[in-house]
Amino acid sequence: MTDGSDGAPTSKAAVPTPAELRRAYHEELEPRERSVLWSWLGFTVTFATVRAITYGIRRGGTRFHNITVGGIHLHHYMWGIGLVSAVGAIAVAGTERSRGKPLTGVTYGSGLALIVDEFALLLDLKDVYWASQGRVSVDLGIGMVALGGTGLSIRPILSRLARDRGLTHPR
């Protein structure tokens, strides 16, 4: 970006303004790319939140607790299946506009995170959630995938903001 007088790059603040971020979001991402970004954000935030809550429940001393009905623990993959099913209904019967809404992407990503977080339970059909066989490595692995997907999805926006600040060469 130049200031118009001598062609020299203008200096911009290191942190983009909300208006710059919004403009880059709309100009650099197509509607489908926006949905992918919101899905990854939903997955990443939900996965991190669920991990924090479940570790807190396990440790004790938190206001969160397991949800049980009639003495049966309701695992959070059930809520995930419900959310993913709702997005499936939107995909099948919804309009193109409803499919592209950020809330649809967040709902899908959040539902998927709730399911993936309890994948061992679904795979073995036993509650091995806190078994020592690699729980930490699974948490870290899924967390890294979530952050990586979010980073790749937001890359066009970050590239645009860097170009606007003269940190990279224009395309």
Biotite code that builds the C-alpha atoms (Angstrom):
import biotite.structure as struc

atoms = struc.array([
    struc.Atom([0.000, 0.000, 0.000], chain_id="A", res_id=1, res_name="MET", atom_name="CA", element="C"),
    struc.Atom([1.379, 3.444, -0.863], chain_id="A", res_id=2, res_name="THR", atom_name="CA", element="C"),
    struc.Atom([0.540, 6.872, 0.476], chain_id="A", res_id=3, res_name="ASP", atom_name="CA", element="C"),
    struc.Atom([0.040, 8.252, -3.038], chain_id="A", res_id=4, res_name="GLY", atom_name="CA", element="C"),
    struc.Atom([2.715, 10.971, -2.933], chain_id="A", res_id=5, res_name="SER", atom_name="CA", element="C"),
    struc.Atom([6.080, 9.303, -3.514], chain_id="A", res_id=6, res_name="ASP", atom_name="CA", element="C"),
    struc.Atom([5.086, 5.653, -3.859], chain_id="A", res_id=7, res_name="GLY", atom_name="CA", element="C"),
    struc.Atom([6.713, 4.686, -0.540], chain_id="A", res_id=8, res_name="ALA", atom_name="CA", element="C"),
    struc.Atom([4.838, 2.178, 1.611], chain_id="A", res_id=9, res_name="PRO", atom_name="CA", element="C"),
    struc.Atom([2.672, 3.668, 4.307], chain_id="A", res_id=10, res_name="THR", atom_name="CA", element="C"),
    struc.Atom([3.217, 2.513, 7.845], chain_id="A", res_id=11, res_name="SER", atom_name="CA", element="C"),
    struc.Atom([0.385, 0.688, 9.519], chain_id="A", res_id=12, res_name="LYS", atom_name="CA", element="C"),
    struc.Atom([-0.128, -0.285, 13.105], chain_id="A", res_id=13, res_name="ALA", atom_name="CA", element="C"),
    struc.Atom([1.115, -3.780, 13.961], chain_id="A", res_id=14, res_name="ALA", atom_name="CA", element="C"),
    struc.Atom([-2.351, -4.894, 15.013], chain_id="A", res_id=15, res_name="VAL", atom_name="CA", element="C"),
    struc.Atom([-5.061, -4.663, 12.348], chain_id="A", res_id=16, res_name="PRO", atom_name="CA", element="C"),
    struc.Atom([-8.210, -2.738, 13.138], chain_id="A", res_id=17, res_name="THR", atom_name="CA", element="C"),
    struc.Atom([-11.528, -4.587, 13.230], chain_id="A", res_id=18, res_name="PRO", atom_name="CA", element="C"),
    struc.Atom([-12.485, -2.819, 9.977], chain_id="A", res_id=19, res_name="ALA", atom_name="CA", element="C"),
    struc.Atom([-9.298, -4.059, 8.247], chain_id="A", res_id=20, res_name="GLU", atom_name="CA", element="C"),
    struc.Atom([-9.885, -7.571, 9.495], chain_id="A", res_id=21, res_name="LEU", atom_name="CA", element="C"),
    struc.Atom([-13.525, -7.518, 8.336], chain_id="A", res_id=22, res_name="ARG", atom_name="CA", element="C"),
    struc.Atom([-12.528, -6.169, 4.908], chain_id="A", res_id=23, res_name="ARG", atom_name="CA", element="C"),
    struc.Atom([-9.813, -8.830, 4.467], chain_id="A", res_id=24, res_name="ALA", atom_name="CA", element="C"),
    struc.Atom([-12.254, -11.542, 5.590], chain_id="A", res_id=25, res_name="TYR", atom_name="CA", element="C"),
    struc.Atom([-14.834, -10.538, 2.976], chain_id="A", res_id=26, res_name="HIS", atom_name="CA", element="C"),
    struc.Atom([-12.415, -9.761, 0.144], chain_id="A", res_id=27, res_name="GLU", atom_name="CA", element="C"),
    struc.Atom([-10.018, -12.684, 0.541], chain_id="A", res_id=28, res_name="GLU", atom_name="CA", element="C"),
    struc.Atom([-12.368, -15.545, 1.397], chain_id="A", res_id=29, res_name="LEU", atom_name="CA", element="C"),
    struc.Atom([-15.141, -16.933, -0.767], chain_id="A", res_id=30, res_name="GLU", atom_name="CA", element="C"),
    struc.Atom([-18.332, -17.950, 1.089], chain_id="A", res_id=31, res_name="PRO", atom_name="CA", element="C"),
    struc.Atom([-17.270, -21.624, 1.198], chain_id="A", res_id=32, res_name="ARG", atom_name="CA", element="C"),
    struc.Atom([-13.849, -20.682, 2.577], chain_id="A", res_id=33, res_name="GLU", atom_name="CA", element="C"),
    struc.Atom([-15.560, -18.634, 5.263], chain_id="A", res_id=34, res_name="ARG", atom_name="CA", element="C"),
    struc.Atom([-17.647, -21.677, 6.242], chain_id="A", res_id=35, res_name="SER", atom_name="CA", element="C"),
    struc.Atom([-14.482, -23.796, 6.437], chain_id="A", res_id=36, res_name="VAL", atom_name="CA", element="C"),
    struc.Atom([-12.797, -21.177, 8.634], chain_id="A", res_id=37, res_name="LEU", atom_name="CA", element="C"),
    struc.Atom([-15.806, -21.024, 10.979], chain_id="A", res_id=38, res_name="TRP", atom_name="CA", element="C"),
    struc.Atom([-15.911, -24.837, 11.127], chain_id="A", res_id=39, res_name="SER", atom_name="CA", element="C"),
    struc.Atom([-12.241, -25.005, 12.146], chain_id="A", res_id=40, res_name="TRP", atom_name="CA", element="C"),
    struc.Atom([-12.708, -22.226, 14.676], chain_id="A", res_id=41, res_name="LEU", atom_name="CA", element="C"),
    struc.Atom([-15.734, -24.022, 16.135], chain_id="A", res_id=42, res_name="GLY", atom_name="CA", element="C"),
    struc.Atom([-13.799, -27.285, 16.308], chain_id="A", res_id=43, res_name="PHE", atom_name="CA", element="C"),
    struc.Atom([-10.728, -25.718, 17.905], chain_id="A", res_id=44, res_name="THR", atom_name="CA", element="C"),
    struc.Atom([-12.554, -23.649, 20.530], chain_id="A", res_id=45, res_name="VAL", atom_name="CA", element="C"),
    struc.Atom([-14.978, -26.449, 21.408], chain_id="A", res_id=46, res_name="THR", atom_name="CA", element="C"),
    struc.Atom([-12.239, -29.069, 21.659], chain_id="A", res_id=47, res_name="PHE", atom_name="CA", element="C"),
    struc.Atom([-10.118, -26.841, 23.920], chain_id="A", res_id=48, res_name="ALA", atom_name="CA", element="C"),
    struc.Atom([-13.128, -25.936, 26.072], chain_id="A", res_id=49, res_name="THR", atom_name="CA", element="C"),
    struc.Atom([-14.294, -29.534, 26.442], chain_id="A", res_id=50, res_name="VAL", atom_name="CA", element="C"),
    struc.Atom([-10.772, -30.655, 27.383], chain_id="A", res_id=51, res_name="ARG", atom_name="CA", element="C"),
    struc.Atom([-10.544, -27.938, 30.026], chain_id="A", res_id=52, res_name="ALA", atom_name="CA", element="C"),
    struc.Atom([-13.975, -28.774, 31.442], chain_id="A", res_id=53, res_name="ILE", atom_name="CA", element="C"),
    struc.Atom([-13.402, -32.534, 31.520], chain_id="A", res_id=54, res_name="THR", atom_name="CA", element="C"),
    struc.Atom([-10.011, -32.129, 33.174], chain_id="A", res_id=55, res_name="TYR", atom_name="CA", element="C"),
    struc.Atom([-11.678, -29.829, 35.710], chain_id="A", res_id=56, res_name="GLY", atom_name="CA", element="C"),
    struc.Atom([-14.395, -32.396, 36.413], chain_id="A", res_id=57, res_name="ILE", atom_name="CA", element="C"),
    struc.Atom([-11.753, -35.099, 36.797], chain_id="A", res_id=58, res_name="ARG", atom_name="CA", element="C"),
    struc.Atom([-9.716, -32.954, 39.229], chain_id="A", res_id=59, res_name="ARG", atom_name="CA", element="C"),
    struc.Atom([-12.778, -31.845, 41.162], chain_id="A", res_id=60, res_name="GLY", atom_name="CA", element="C"),
    struc.Atom([-13.401, -28.448, 42.665], chain_id="A", res_id=61, res_name="GLY", atom_name="CA", element="C"),
    struc.Atom([-15.162, -27.046, 39.601], chain_id="A", res_id=62, res_name="THR", atom_name="CA", element="C"),
    struc.Atom([-18.742, -25.955, 39.154], chain_id="A", res_id=63, res_name="ARG", atom_name="CA", element="C"),
    struc.Atom([-19.049, -28.227, 36.115], chain_id="A", res_id=64, res_name="PHE", atom_name="CA", element="C"),
    struc.Atom([-20.175, -31.822, 36.538], chain_id="A", res_id=65, res_name="HIS", atom_name="CA", element="C"),
    struc.Atom([-21.150, -34.836, 34.468], chain_id="A", res_id=66, res_name="ASN", atom_name="CA", element="C"),
    struc.Atom([-24.714, -34.930, 33.220], chain_id="A", res_id=67, res_name="ILE", atom_name="CA", element="C"),
    struc.Atom([-26.626, -38.077, 34.157], chain_id="A", res_id=68, res_name="THR", atom_name="CA", element="C"),
    struc.Atom([-30.191, -39.156, 33.545], chain_id="A", res_id=69, res_name="VAL", atom_name="CA", element="C"),
    struc.Atom([-31.519, -42.038, 35.595], chain_id="A", res_id=70, res_name="GLY", atom_name="CA", element="C"),
    struc.Atom([-27.998, -42.865, 36.740], chain_id="A", res_id=71, res_name="GLY", atom_name="CA", element="C"),
    struc.Atom([-26.687, -43.073, 33.150], chain_id="A", res_id=72, res_name="ILE", atom_name="CA", element="C"),
    struc.Atom([-23.887, -40.699, 32.153], chain_id="A", res_id=73, res_name="HIS", atom_name="CA", element="C"),
    struc.Atom([-24.670, -38.743, 29.005], chain_id="A", res_id=74, res_name="LEU", atom_name="CA", element="C"),
    struc.Atom([-21.406, -38.471, 27.110], chain_id="A", res_id=75, res_name="HIS", atom_name="CA", element="C"),
    struc.Atom([-20.751, -35.323, 25.123], chain_id="A", res_id=76, res_name="HIS", atom_name="CA", element="C"),
    struc.Atom([-20.492, -37.201, 21.829], chain_id="A", res_id=77, res_name="TYR", atom_name="CA", element="C"),
    struc.Atom([-24.310, -37.416, 21.995], chain_id="A", res_id=78, res_name="MET", atom_name="CA", element="C"),
    struc.Atom([-24.581, -33.622, 21.822], chain_id="A", res_id=79, res_name="TRP", atom_name="CA", element="C"),
    struc.Atom([-22.049, -33.659, 18.981], chain_id="A", res_id=80, res_name="GLY", atom_name="CA", element="C"),
    struc.Atom([-24.125, -36.125, 16.996], chain_id="A", res_id=81, res_name="ILE", atom_name="CA", element="C"),
    struc.Atom([-27.136, -33.868, 17.509], chain_id="A", res_id=82, res_name="GLY", atom_name="CA", element="C"),
    struc.Atom([-25.258, -30.798, 16.255], chain_id="A", res_id=83, res_name="LEU", atom_name="CA", element="C"),
    struc.Atom([-23.792, -32.590, 13.230], chain_id="A", res_id=84, res_name="VAL", atom_name="CA", element="C"),
    struc.Atom([-27.251, -33.987, 12.443], chain_id="A", res_id=85, res_name="SER", atom_name="CA", element="C"),
    struc.Atom([-28.721, -30.468, 12.551], chain_id="A", res_id=86, res_name="ALA", atom_name="CA", element="C"),
    struc.Atom([-26.101, -29.295, 10.061], chain_id="A", res_id=87, res_name="VAL", atom_name="CA", element="C"),
    struc.Atom([-26.904, -32.341, 7.911], chain_id="A", res_id=88, res_name="GLY", atom_name="CA", element="C"),
    struc.Atom([-30.546, -31.265, 7.875], chain_id="A", res_id=89, res_name="ALA", atom_name="CA", element="C"),
    struc.Atom([-29.490, -27.782, 6.766], chain_id="A", res_id=90, res_name="ILE", atom_name="CA", element="C"),
    struc.Atom([-27.322, -29.314, 4.031], chain_id="A", res_id=91, res_name="ALA", atom_name="CA", element="C"),
    struc.Atom([-30.183, -31.448, 2.761], chain_id="A", res_id=92, res_name="VAL", atom_name="CA", element="C"),
    struc.Atom([-33.154, -29.115, 3.163], chain_id="A", res_id=93, res_name="ALA", atom_name="CA", element="C"),
    struc.Atom([-31.679, -25.662, 3.778], chain_id="A", res_id=94, res_name="GLY", atom_name="CA", element="C"),
    struc.Atom([-31.061, -22.840, 1.373], chain_id="A", res_id=95, res_name="THR", atom_name="CA", element="C"),
    struc.Atom([-27.642, -21.957, -0.025], chain_id="A", res_id=96, res_name="GLU", atom_name="CA", element="C"),
    struc.Atom([-27.730, -18.879, 2.192], chain_id="A", res_id=97, res_name="ARG", atom_name="CA", element="C"),
    struc.Atom([-28.354, -20.925, 5.366], chain_id="A", res_id=98, res_name="SER", atom_name="CA", element="C"),
    struc.Atom([-25.530, -23.317, 4.463], chain_id="A", res_id=99, res_name="ARG", atom_name="CA", element="C"),
    struc.Atom([-23.064, -20.443, 4.231], chain_id="A", res_id=100, res_name="GLY", atom_name="CA", element="C"),
    struc.Atom([-23.886, -18.845, 7.577], chain_id="A", res_id=101, res_name="LYS", atom_name="CA", element="C"),
    struc.Atom([-21.033, -18.683, 10.099], chain_id="A", res_id=102, res_name="PRO", atom_name="CA", element="C"),
    struc.Atom([-23.315, -20.314, 12.694], chain_id="A", res_id=103, res_name="LEU", atom_name="CA", element="C"),
    struc.Atom([-23.707, -23.359, 10.434], chain_id="A", res_id=104, res_name="THR", atom_name="CA", element="C"),
    struc.Atom([-19.923, -23.743, 10.193], chain_id="A", res_id=105, res_name="GLY", atom_name="CA", element="C"),
    struc.Atom([-19.424, -23.240, 13.931], chain_id="A", res_id=106, res_name="VAL", atom_name="CA", element="C"),
    struc.Atom([-22.178, -25.750, 14.708], chain_id="A", res_id=107, res_name="THR", atom_name="CA", element="C"),
    struc.Atom([-20.594, -28.366, 12.460], chain_id="A", res_id=108, res_name="TYR", atom_name="CA", element="C"),
    struc.Atom([-17.093, -27.846, 13.847], chain_id="A", res_id=109, res_name="GLY", atom_name="CA", element="C"),
    struc.Atom([-18.312, -27.832, 17.445], chain_id="A", res_id=110, res_name="SER", atom_name="CA", element="C"),
    struc.Atom([-20.364, -30.986, 16.956], chain_id="A", res_id=111, res_name="GLY", atom_name="CA", element="C"),
    struc.Atom([-17.447, -32.740, 15.311], chain_id="A", res_id=112, res_name="LEU", atom_name="CA", element="C"),
    struc.Atom([-15.132, -31.768, 18.191], chain_id="A", res_id=113, res_name="ALA", atom_name="CA", element="C"),
    struc.Atom([-17.565, -33.238, 20.716], chain_id="A", res_id=114, res_name="LEU", atom_name="CA", element="C"),
    struc.Atom([-17.608, -36.504, 18.774], chain_id="A", res_id=115, res_name="ILE", atom_name="CA", element="C"),
    struc.Atom([-13.868, -36.679, 18.109], chain_id="A", res_id=116, res_name="VAL", atom_name="CA", element="C"),
    struc.Atom([-13.083, -35.963, 21.752], chain_id="A", res_id=117, res_name="ASP", atom_name="CA", element="C"),
    struc.Atom([-14.747, -39.236, 22.733], chain_id="A", res_id=118, res_name="GLU", atom_name="CA", element="C"),
    struc.Atom([-13.577, -41.284, 19.770], chain_id="A", res_id=119, res_name="PHE", atom_name="CA", element="C"),
    struc.Atom([-11.930, -43.932, 21.994], chain_id="A", res_id=120, res_name="ALA", atom_name="CA", element="C"),
    struc.Atom([-15.264, -44.545, 23.702], chain_id="A", res_id=121, res_name="LEU", atom_name="CA", element="C"),
    struc.Atom([-17.029, -44.903, 20.357], chain_id="A", res_id=122, res_name="LEU", atom_name="CA", element="C"),
    struc.Atom([-14.298, -47.162, 18.987], chain_id="A", res_id=123, res_name="LEU", atom_name="CA", element="C"),
    struc.Atom([-14.094, -49.572, 21.946], chain_id="A", res_id=124, res_name="ASP", atom_name="CA", element="C"),
    struc.Atom([-17.670, -49.117, 23.200], chain_id="A", res_id=125, res_name="LEU", atom_name="CA", element="C"),
    struc.Atom([-16.138, -48.893, 26.683], chain_id="A", res_id=126, res_name="LYS", atom_name="CA", element="C"),
    struc.Atom([-15.537, -45.833, 28.775], chain_id="A", res_id=127, res_name="ASP", atom_name="CA", element="C"),
    struc.Atom([-11.741, -45.699, 28.407], chain_id="A", res_id=128, res_name="VAL", atom_name="CA", element="C"),
    struc.Atom([-11.754, -41.927, 28.332], chain_id="A", res_id=129, res_name="TYR", atom_name="CA", element="C"),
    struc.Atom([-9.237, -41.497, 31.136], chain_id="A", res_id=130, res_name="TRP", atom_name="CA", element="C"),
    struc.Atom([-7.123, -44.581, 30.471], chain_id="A", res_id=131, res_name="ALA", atom_name="CA", element="C"),
    struc.Atom([-3.447, -43.773, 30.534], chain_id="A", res_id=132, res_name="SER", atom_name="CA", element="C"),
    struc.Atom([-2.821, -45.233, 27.065], chain_id="A", res_id=133, res_name="GLN", atom_name="CA", element="C"),
    struc.Atom([-1.873, -42.068, 25.301], chain_id="A", res_id=134, res_name="GLY", atom_name="CA", element="C"),
    struc.Atom([-4.555, -39.686, 26.530], chain_id="A", res_id=135, res_name="ARG", atom_name="CA", element="C"),
    struc.Atom([-2.143, -36.759, 26.641], chain_id="A", res_id=136, res_name="VAL", atom_name="CA", element="C"),
    struc.Atom([-0.706, -37.548, 23.207], chain_id="A", res_id=137, res_name="SER", atom_name="CA", element="C"),
    struc.Atom([-4.211, -37.826, 21.741], chain_id="A", res_id=138, res_name="VAL", atom_name="CA", element="C"),
    struc.Atom([-5.154, -34.475, 23.280], chain_id="A", res_id=139, res_name="ASP", atom_name="CA", element="C"),
    struc.Atom([-2.037, -32.836, 21.898], chain_id="A", res_id=140, res_name="LEU", atom_name="CA", element="C"),
    struc.Atom([-2.428, -34.463, 18.487], chain_id="A", res_id=141, res_name="GLY", atom_name="CA", element="C"),
    struc.Atom([-6.028, -33.411, 18.024], chain_id="A", res_id=142, res_name="ILE", atom_name="CA", element="C"),
    struc.Atom([-5.245, -29.964, 19.410], chain_id="A", res_id=143, res_name="GLY", atom_name="CA", element="C"),
    struc.Atom([-2.416, -29.513, 16.895], chain_id="A", res_id=144, res_name="MET", atom_name="CA", element="C"),
    struc.Atom([-4.670, -30.643, 14.027], chain_id="A", res_id=145, res_name="VAL", atom_name="CA", element="C"),
    struc.Atom([-7.317, -28.164, 15.170], chain_id="A", res_id=146, res_name="ALA", atom_name="CA", element="C"),
    struc.Atom([-4.851, -25.282, 15.340], chain_id="A", res_id=147, res_name="LEU", atom_name="CA", element="C"),
    struc.Atom([-3.274, -26.293, 12.020], chain_id="A", res_id=148, res_name="GLY", atom_name="CA", element="C"),
    struc.Atom([-6.612, -26.406, 10.217], chain_id="A", res_id=149, res_name="GLY", atom_name="CA", element="C"),
    struc.Atom([-7.622, -23.063, 11.680], chain_id="A", res_id=150, res_name="THR", atom_name="CA", element="C"),
    struc.Atom([-4.264, -21.561, 10.691], chain_id="A", res_id=151, res_name="GLY", atom_name="CA", element="C"),
    struc.Atom([-4.526, -22.823, 7.115], chain_id="A", res_id=152, res_name="LEU", atom_name="CA", element="C"),
    struc.Atom([-8.097, -21.564, 6.828], chain_id="A", res_id=153, res_name="SER", atom_name="CA", element="C"),
    struc.Atom([-7.224, -18.070, 8.027], chain_id="A", res_id=154, res_name="ILE", atom_name="CA", element="C"),
    struc.Atom([-4.012, -17.814, 5.968], chain_id="A", res_id=155, res_name="ARG", atom_name="CA", element="C"),
    struc.Atom([-5.544, -15.743, 3.116], chain_id="A", res_id=156, res_name="PRO", atom_name="CA", element="C"),
    struc.Atom([-6.696, -13.121, 5.623], chain_id="A", res_id=157, res_name="ILE", atom_name="CA", element="C"),
    struc.Atom([-3.311, -12.981, 7.334], chain_id="A", res_id=158, res_name="LEU", atom_name="CA", element="C"),
    struc.Atom([-1.533, -12.716, 3.952], chain_id="A", res_id=159, res_name="SER", atom_name="CA", element="C"),
    struc.Atom([-3.790, -9.829, 2.969], chain_id="A", res_id=160, res_name="ARG", atom_name="CA", element="C"),
    struc.Atom([-3.128, -7.994, 6.225], chain_id="A", res_id=161, res_name="LEU", atom_name="CA", element="C"),
    struc.Atom([0.639, -8.506, 5.779], chain_id="A", res_id=162, res_name="ALA", atom_name="CA", element="C"),
    struc.Atom([0.452, -7.149, 2.201], chain_id="A", res_id=163, res_name="ARG", atom_name="CA", element="C"),
    struc.Atom([-1.528, -4.129, 3.419], chain_id="A", res_id=164, res_name="ASP", atom_name="CA", element="C"),
    struc.Atom([1.274, -3.378, 5.880], chain_id="A", res_id=165, res_name="ARG", atom_name="CA", element="C"),
    struc.Atom([4.016, -3.766, 3.266], chain_id="A", res_id=166, res_name="GLY", atom_name="CA", element="C"),
    struc.Atom([5.405, -6.838, 5.003], chain_id="A", res_id=167, res_name="LEU", atom_name="CA", element="C"),
    struc.Atom([5.227, -8.954, 1.829], chain_id="A", res_id=168, res_name="THR", atom_name="CA", element="C"),
    struc.Atom([5.313, -8.300, -1.888], chain_id="A", res_id=169, res_name="HIS", atom_name="CA", element="C"),
    struc.Atom([1.980, -7.841, -3.675], chain_id="A", res_id=170, res_name="PRO", atom_name="CA", element="C"),
    struc.Atom([0.768, -10.755, -5.768], chain_id="A", res_id=171, res_name="ARG", atom_name="CA", element="C"),
])
